[in-house]
Amino acid sequence: MVPVGTGCPDILFITGHTDYVESYLRSATKSVPEKTVVITSCMGRSFKKYSARKEVYVPDPKRPLCLLRDGRPYGFDFEISDAELDLYNSAGTITERIQSAYQRL
């Protein structure tokens, strides 16, 4: 991964199937410079172990699945989760939007 600039919020967004996100975090969490990690994936509670090193945000951790919906009615050409829709449609700074759409582990 290549950073997209400097002086930006210190946030890494990861979207993907649980096993791929888990594999990435397991191998790279020590080298990821961002202190905040926002994960859009199923089984959000499984990422709790990374919250000792990072601020980890996931969709509702009580739900085992992160359901996706057709994004086209919302102006997106991909499947999108409710958490992502909430993030894109909320007001405030990026940190405030993350905190309103995702839950911190």
C-alpha positions in Angstrom: 0.0 0.0 0.0 1.1 3.5 -0.8 0.1 6.5 1.3 -1.8 9.2 -0.6 -0.2 12.2 0.9 0.9 13.7 4.2 -0.9 15.8 6.7 -4.0 13.7 6.3 -5.9 11.9 9.0 -4.1 8.8 10.2 -6.7 6.2 9.0 -6.5 3.0 7.1 -9.7 1.6 5.5 -9.8 -2.1 4.8 -12.7 -3.8 3.1 -12.9 -7.5 2.3 -13.8 -11.0 3.3 -12.9 -11.8 6.9 -10.1 -14.3 6.1 -8.4 -11.9 3.7 -8.6 -9.0 6.1 -7.4 -11.2 9.0 -4.5 -12.5 6.9 -3.4 -9.0 6.0 -3.6 -7.7 9.6 -1.8 -10.7 11.0 1.1 -10.1 8.6 1.2 -6.3 8.4 -0.3 -4.9 11.6 3.1 -4.0 13.1 4.2 -2.2 9.9 0.9 -0.4 9.3 1.7 3.2 10.3 -1.9 4.4 10.7 -3.2 4.4 14.2 -6.9 4.0 13.2 -8.1 1.1 11.2 -11.6 1.0 9.8 -12.6 -2.5 8.7 -15.7 -3.3 6.6 -16.0 -7.1 6.9 -18.0 -9.8 8.5 -17.4 -11.1 12.0 -16.2 -7.8 13.3 -15.6 -9.1 16.8 -12.8 -11.3 15.4 -10.6 -8.2 15.0 -10.7 -7.3 18.7 -7.2 -8.7 19.1 -5.8 -5.8 17.0 -7.4 -3.1 19.2 -4.5 -3.3 21.7 -2.2 -1.7 19.0 -4.7 0.3 16.9 -8.0 2.0 17.2 -10.2 -0.5 15.4 -13.6 0.3 14.1 -16.0 -2.3 12.5 -19.7 -2.4 11.5 -22.0 -3.7 14.3 -19.7 -6.2 16.1 -22.8 -8.0 17.5 -23.8 -9.2 14.0 -21.9 -12.0 12.5 -22.4 -10.7 8.9 -21.8 -7.4 7.2 -24.5 -7.5 4.6 -24.1 -5.7 1.4 -26.7 -4.1 -0.9 -26.7 -2.9 -4.4 -25.0 0.4 -4.4 -26.5 1.7 -7.7 -29.6 3.3 -6.1 -27.2 5.3 -3.8 -24.9 6.4 -6.6 -22.2 3.7 -6.2 -21.3 1.2 -8.8 -20.4 -1.5 -6.3 -22.1 -3.4 -3.4 -22.0 -1.4 -0.3 -22.6 -2.0 3.4 -24.9 0.0 5.7 -21.9 1.2 7.6 -20.3 2.6 4.5 -23.6 4.3 3.5 -23.8 5.8 6.9 -20.2 7.0 6.7 -20.7 8.7 3.3 -24.0 10.2 4.2 -23.2 11.6 7.7 -21.9 15.1 8.5 -18.8 16.1 10.4 -15.1 15.4 10.2 -13.9 12.1 9.0 -13.3 11.0 12.6 -16.8 12.0 13.6 -18.3 10.2 10.6 -16.4 7.0 11.4 -17.5 7.1 15.0 -21.2 7.5 13.9 -21.1 4.8 11.3 -18.8 2.2 12.9 -18.2 0.9 16.4 -14.9 0.9 18.1 -13.6 -2.4 19.5 
